Amino acid sequence: MNKKFEVFNKLRRWASVLLLFFCAWVVYESNFFGATESEGHDVTYMLGSVPKKVFEPVLPDQPVVIPKDFQFHASFQHEWWHYFANVVGEDGQNYGIQWSYFRIANDDKDTAGWQSPQIYVSHVVVSSKDNVWREQRIARGGIGQAGMTDKPFRIWIDNWTWRSLGVTPFPGSLEAKTDTFNVSLNTVAKGPFALPGDKGYQIKHDLLPVASFNITAPFLDVSGVLTLENGRPIKVLGKAWMSKEWGSGLMAEGQIGWDWFVFPLDGNTTVSLNQYRHKNQMPYVFGMLATDDGKVIRLDGDDMTITPRKLTIMKNGKRIPLSWHISIPEYGVDVVTNVDNPNVWLPFIVPYWEGPISVSGSHYSSGFMQLTGY
């Protein structure tokens, strides 16, 4: 029986490798990819627009509606879920947990089955001060291997599932089992949702018509179990943050990446800051302060400065700024961020550095940072 199970696992792994190459080829043929990782622009090709395809545009006169817009948006090219959690285990260690789920359409036709234009990419990452556990999954839509439903809410790829009993993700559970680690989390919203930008319409370039729709959940409590080494379960408790974003062509031509920071200022306010970097242009900077009484304060480049403090040379030779100085003078924010584990480079289809950060200065807290295009 054990031999049969071992053979089955080997076949499943080889099938996953073949599917990875197939999906990468489909994405390449659709012009999502056009650069190598060494050029640092993979994310641009994956999240840029597809030539000669007509997807739904992102327009400013279409405010995001909750809970309706937690549903599947098939008429748009991209849909992207991102979940961060800073937790403490019963073993006394701090852990960062990341779950991302991308939907990318390589065609604007609404076809079913094996002809579905949808490709799903997901990854789960757990990191501690000294270790990183990570895995990525890729699936073609239309055949039941991956997808989204909204009544009740469910997102899945293989045996990784986020589900709730209602039409929003909360209260919800994330179950993700791999050959080397397992994640089982329950997440509850302890504050209101927030709509960045203008009622969820977020501009991402000061000259080009590049924008997306966005919903965030800044106030989340999380509890659950991590199984990381030797099959030993570790109970964890902490805080989390989730974002849903969708649109058609999420990145502008000439954009080389972005820097993204999320952290609480106190128990009542959370900050999210973005710096989009472009060739031969100044970065486009935007963000928000969200409070637990439902207030959203929009921030732009005149409100803040985001400055790298030093570069770290990674094992793969990349030079990445892992420490930053962030200042928002009007709101008394003047902090320095440092990473908990510098080795959280994720060599996935969308390659980037992403992991937990500690914040010190005018405020002290834990959060997350994502750096792409380096």
N, C-alpha and C positions, 0 to 999 in steps of 0.2 A: 504493500500500500504506500509506504514511504517513497519507494522508487518511482511509482506512478505519479505521485504528487511532485517529486523532484523533476521528472520529465515534463509534466504539465507546466511547472513554473518556468523551465527553460524555454519551452515553446512560447509561453506568454511573453517572456522578455524579448525573444527574437521578433515576435509579432509587433511588439511595441517599437522596436528599432526600425522595422520595415515601415510601420505607419509614420514614424518620425520623418524618415527620408521622403516618403510619399507626400506628406503634408508640407514639408519644406519645399519640395519641388513644385507643388501646386501654388504655394505662396510666392515662390520665385517667378513662376510663369505669369502670375497675376501682377508682377511688379511690386509686391510688398517688400521684397528684398532686392538690393542692388549693390550692396557694399559688404565687405567682410568685417568681422568683428574688429580687426586691427585698425580699420578706418574709423571705427567708433560711431557709425551712423546707422546701424541696423535698425534701431528703433524708429528712425525717420521713415524708412521704407515700409516698415510693418504698419505704422500708424498714419502714414500719409494716404492721400487719395489714390484711387485706381483709375488710370486714364481710360477714357471711352466708356466708363460706367456711370450710371446716373442713380445716385443714392439720394435719400431725403436730405435737404439742406438743414443746417442749424440756423434758425432765425430768431431775432430778438423779441418778436411779438408772440412767442409761444411759451408762456411761463410753465415751469414744471409744476405738476399737480401730484400731491401725495394723498392717498397711496397709489393712485393709478399708474404713476410712472416707475414703480418698481417692476412693472411687467416687461416682457420681452419686446424689444424695438427692432423688429426684423427689417424695417424699411431703411434703417441707418446702417452704415458700413461697419461701425465699431461699437462694441459695448464692453465695459471694463469694470470689474468689481475688485476692490482692494480692501483688505482687512489687516490691521495691525493689533497686536496685543502685547502689553508689558505685564508679565505675571511673575509671581514668586512661588516657588515650589515648596512642598513640605520638607524638602531636603535643605532649605535655606538658600538655594541658588535663584538668581534672577534669570528669566528666560524671555526671549523675544519670539513671537509667533507671527508668521506672515502667511496669508492665503490670498492668491490672486487668481482671477478667472477672466479670460479674454474671449470674446466672440469676434471673429473677423470674417467678413463676407468677401469672397473673391469674385462675386458677380452680383448684379442687381436683380437677377431673375429669382422669382419665388418658386423654386422647384423642390420636390420632396425626394425621400429615399436616398439612394447613392448619388443622385444628381444635386443634392442639397449644396448650395454655395457656402454654407457655414462651416468654419473651422473653429474649434474650441481648443484653447491652450490654458492650462492651469498649473500652478505650482504651490507647494507647501514647504515652508522653511521654518525650522526651529533652531535657535542659536542660544548658547550660553556664553560665559566669559571665555571659555577655552575651546568650544566645539561648535560645529555646524552640521545639522542634518537637513538634507534637501532632496526634493524629487520633483520632476516635471512630468505632466501628462499631456498628450495631444490626441485629438479625436476629430473625425469627420462628423458633421451633423447629419440628421435625417435617418439614422439607422438605430437610434435608441442608446448609443454609447455615451452621448453627452447631450445636454440641452437645458432648457429653462421652462418652467411652468409658473403661473402666478396664482392659481386658486386650487389648492393651497400653494404657497410659495415654495419653490424647490429649484435648486441649481445642482447639476451633477456632471461628473465625468468619471466613467468607470465606477469604482466603489468609493469615490470621494463625493460627498453630498453635503450641501447646506440646505436645511429644510426648516420650515415652521408650519404651524397649523393655520396661520392667517394669510393675509395678502401682502404683508411686509416681512422682512427677514427676522423680526424680533417679536417675542422671544424665539430664538432659533438655536439649532444645534449644527455643529460642523463635525463630520466624521471623515477622517482621512487615514487609511491604512496603507502602509508600504511594506516592503520586505525588510526594512531596517528600523523603522520607527512608526509610531501611531499617534494620532492627535484626535482627542475627543473633547469637544468644548461646548458649553452652553453659554449663550450670550443674551443679556437682557438690556434693553434701552432704559437708562435712568434719567434721560433728559430728552428734549425735543430734537427732531431732525433739523438740519440747517440747509439753506439753499444759497450757495455761493453766487457771487456776481449779482446780476439783475434777475432775481426770482429764479435762480438756477441756470440762467444763461451766462456763461463765463467766456469773455473775450480772452484770446491768448496771443494776440499780436497787435501792435499799435497801428500798423498800416494795412495789413492783409486781413481779409474776412475769414479768420480762423477762430472758431469757437466751439464749445461743447455744452451739453446739458449735464448738470451735476446735482446729486443729492448726497449729503454727508450725514453720518450719525456720530456726533462727537462725544457722546456721553454713554458709554457702554460698560457694564460690569460683566466679567467673564469668570467662569469656573470650569474645572474639568480635570482631565487626566492626560498626561504625556507618558508614552512608553518609549524610552530612548535607548537604553542599554540593558542587555541581559534580560530583557522582557520584564523589567521591574517597573510597575506603574508609579507615577509621581503625581500626586494631587497638586493642582495649582489654582491660584486666585489672582485677580488683577483687573486692570482697566484695558479697554479696547476702543478702537475707532474704525469706522467703515465708510467707504465712498463708493458710489455708483456713478459712472460717467458714460455718456454715449454721444455719438455724432458721426460725421462722415468726413474723414480726413482730419484727425485730431492734431496733426502737426503741420506746420507751414513748410513750404519749400525753403531750403537753406537752414532749417533748424537742425542743430547738432545735438541737442539733448536738453535736460532740465535738472534742476536741483529742487528738492521738495522736502519740507520739514513739517512735522506735526508733533505738538507737545502741549500739555496743559500748563496754563500759567498759575492756576490754583484749582480748587475744587469746583469753581463755578464758571471758568472760562478756558476755552481751548483755542489754540492758534494753529492755522494752516497757512504756510507760505510757499510760494512757487517762484522760481527764477528760470525762465525759458531762454536758452542761449542760442544765438543765431550767428551765422558767418557774417563778418564785416558789419555787425550791428551791435548796439548796446542790448543787453538782456531785457526781456519784457518781464516785469516783476508784478505779481499780484498775490492777494491772499485775503484772509478774513479772521476776525475774532468772533467766536460763537459763544454765547452765554447760556446757562441752563434755564433762563427764563424766556428763551426764544429769540433773543436779539442777535442779529448778524451785522457786524461792522465790516464794511468793505475796506480793503487796503490796496494801495497801488505803490508804484515806485517812489513817489514823493513822500510816502509815509514811513519808509523803512530802508535800511541798508543790510545787505547780505554779503558778507565778505569772507573768502577762504583765508584761514590762518596759516596752514602749512600743508604741503603735499606729502603723501605717503606712497612709497613704491611698493606695489603689490607683488605677490609671488609670480604673477603672469607678466610682470614688467610694466603694468599700467601705473601711471602717476595720478593719484586721486586725492582731492582735498577732503580729508576725513575730519577736520576740525574747522569750525566756522564761528564768526562773530556776527550776531544778529541784533539789530537795534531798531526799536519802534518808539521813538522819543515821546510822542504824544500820549502813549499809554504806559510809559515808565518801564519799557522792556529793554534791557541791555544785558545780553547773555552770551555765553560761549557754549558751543556744543562739542562734545567728544563722544567717540564711539565706544561701546562696551566690548566689541570684538572686531578688530580691523579686517578679519578674513571672511567677511560675508559678501564676497563677490559672487554673483549668481551667473554662471555661464550658460544661461538659457537662451531660447529663441530671441527673447528680448533681454540682452545682457545688461546688467546693471549692478551697482552696489546698493544693498538695502539692508538695514538692520537697526537695532535699538541704539539710542543715543541717551546720554545724560546731559542735562542742562544746568548751568550754574551761573551765578551773577546776581542780577536783580531778582531772579526767580530760580527755584530749584525743583527739578522734576525729571521724569523719564519720558522719552518719546521715540519717534522713528524718523529716519532719514532715507531718502532714495535719490541716487545720483546716476544719471544716464548720459551716454554719449562720450565717455572718457576712454 
